[in-house]
Amino acid sequence: LEIRLKELAAVEMKVQSLQEAQKASRQRIFQELTRVGLSDWREGVKTMELVSSQEFALQSTFQEKRAEVASAKTLYLERRKERRQVESVIEKRQVRASLEHSRKEQRMIDDWFGQRNRLKNNGSRPV
């Protein structure tokens, strides 16, 4: 999940960089158009189109990375939920086993005292 998030951030930075380059290119085009003429303007438009196509390609990559992050996050949350459910079942079994063990010990102690009392009441001594 962390790797996917880092990849997403890297692609997002590239997209922002291309958007800034496109903005700068537009500004340059308009400055050149007013200062020089059509030939430089055409070159600026071509540059802007190139940047736009690169941005479009990165946008699709960005969306794919976003989907990968969402998928990884969902998988992580599902596994965490399963792990917690298993831990809960194990804890309940341990509590039940401990309780049963305590009951058996108490029953053994009760039986021993009961036998001892019966022997005392019958007039004989415990062995």
C-alpha positions as CSV (number, residue, x, y, z in Angstrom):
1,L,0.0,0.0,0.0
2,E,2.8,2.4,0.9
3,I,4.6,1.6,-2.4
4,R,1.4,2.3,-4.4
5,L,0.9,5.6,-2.5
6,K,4.4,6.7,-3.4
7,E,3.9,5.8,-7.0
8,L,0.7,7.7,-7.0
9,A,2.4,10.8,-5.5
10,A,5.2,10.6,-8.1
11,V,2.7,10.5,-11.0
12,E,0.7,13.3,-9.4
13,M,3.8,15.4,-9.3
14,K,4.6,14.7,-12.9
15,V,1.0,15.7,-13.9
16,Q,1.3,18.9,-11.9
17,S,4.7,19.6,-13.5
18,L,3.2,19.1,-17.0
19,Q,0.3,21.4,-16.1
20,E,2.7,24.1,-15.0
21,A,4.7,23.6,-18.2
22,Q,1.5,23.9,-20.2
23,K,0.6,27.1,-18.4
24,A,4.0,28.6,-19.0
25,S,3.9,27.6,-22.6
26,R,0.5,29.3,-23.1
27,Q,1.9,32.4,-21.5
28,R,5.0,32.3,-23.7
29,I,2.8,31.8,-26.8
30,F,0.7,34.9,-26.0
31,Q,3.8,37.0,-25.2
32,E,5.5,35.8,-28.4
33,L,2.4,36.4,-30.5
34,T,2.2,40.0,-29.4
35,R,5.9,40.6,-29.7
36,V,7.1,38.6,-32.7
37,G,4.5,37.1,-34.9
38,L,2.9,33.8,-36.2
39,S,6.0,31.6,-36.7
40,D,6.9,31.6,-33.0
41,W,3.2,31.3,-32.1
42,R,2.9,28.1,-34.2
43,E,6.0,26.7,-32.5
44,G,4.4,27.5,-29.1
45,V,1.2,25.8,-30.1
46,K,3.0,22.7,-31.1
47,T,4.9,22.7,-27.8
48,M,1.6,23.1,-26.0
49,E,0.0,20.2,-27.9
50,L,3.0,18.0,-27.1
51,V,2.7,18.9,-23.4
52,S,-1.0,18.2,-23.6
53,S,-0.5,14.8,-25.1
54,Q,2.0,14.0,-22.4
55,E,-0.4,15.2,-19.7
56,F,-3.1,13.1,-21.2
57,A,-0.9,10.0,-21.0
58,L,0.1,10.8,-17.5
59,Q,-3.5,11.4,-16.5
60,S,-4.4,7.8,-17.5
61,T,-1.4,6.5,-15.6
62,F,-2.4,8.6,-12.7
63,Q,-5.9,7.1,-12.8
64,E,-4.5,3.6,-13.0
65,K,-2.3,4.2,-10.0
66,R,-5.2,5.7,-8.1
67,A,-7.2,2.5,-8.8
68,E,-4.2,0.3,-7.7
69,V,-4.0,2.3,-4.5
70,A,-7.8,1.9,-3.9
71,S,-7.5,-1.8,-4.6
72,A,-4.5,-2.3,-2.3
73,K,-6.2,-0.4,0.4
74,T,-9.4,-2.5,0.1
75,L,-7.3,-5.7,0.2
76,Y,-5.4,-4.4,3.2
77,L,-8.6,-3.6,5.1
78,E,-10.2,-6.9,4.2
79,R,-7.1,-8.8,5.4
80,R,-7.0,-6.8,8.6
81,K,-10.7,-7.5,9.2
82,E,-10.1,-11.3,8.7
83,R,-7.0,-11.2,11.0
84,R,-9.0,-9.5,13.7
85,Q,-11.8,-12.0,13.3
86,V,-9.4,-14.9,13.7
87,E,-7.8,-13.3,16.7
88,S,-11.2,-12.9,18.3
89,V,-12.1,-16.5,17.7
90,I,-8.7,-17.7,19.1
91,E,-9.1,-15.4,22.2
92,K,-12.6,-16.8,22.8
93,R,-11.3,-20.4,22.6
94,Q,-8.5,-19.6,25.0
95,V,-11.0,-18.0,27.5
96,R,-13.3,-21.1,27.2
97,A,-10.3,-23.5,27.6
98,S,-9.1,-21.5,30.7
99,L,-12.6,-21.5,32.2
100,E,-13.0,-25.2,31.6
101,H,-9.6,-25.9,33.1
102,S,-10.5,-23.8,36.2
103,R,-13.8,-25.7,36.5
104,K,-12.0,-29.1,36.3
105,E,-9.5,-28.0,39.0
106,Q,-12.3,-26.8,41.2
107,R,-14.2,-30.0,40.7
108,M,-11.2,-32.0,41.6
109,I,-10.7,-30.0,44.8
110,D,-14.4,-30.3,45.7
111,D,-14.2,-34.1,45.1
112,W,-11.1,-34.4,47.3
113,F,-12.7,-32.4,50.2
114,G,-16.0,-34.3,49.7
115,Q,-14.2,-37.6,49.9
116,R,-12.2,-36.4,52.9
117,N,-15.4,-35.4,54.7
118,R,-17.1,-38.7,53.9
119,L,-14.1,-40.6,55.3
120,K,-14.2,-38.4,58.5
121,N,-17.9,-39.0,58.9
122,N,-17.4,-42.8,58.5
123,G,-14.7,-42.8,61.1
124,S,-11.8,-43.7,59.0
125,R,-8.8,-41.6,58.1
126,P,-7.9,-40.4,54.5
127,V,-5.1,-42.1,52.8
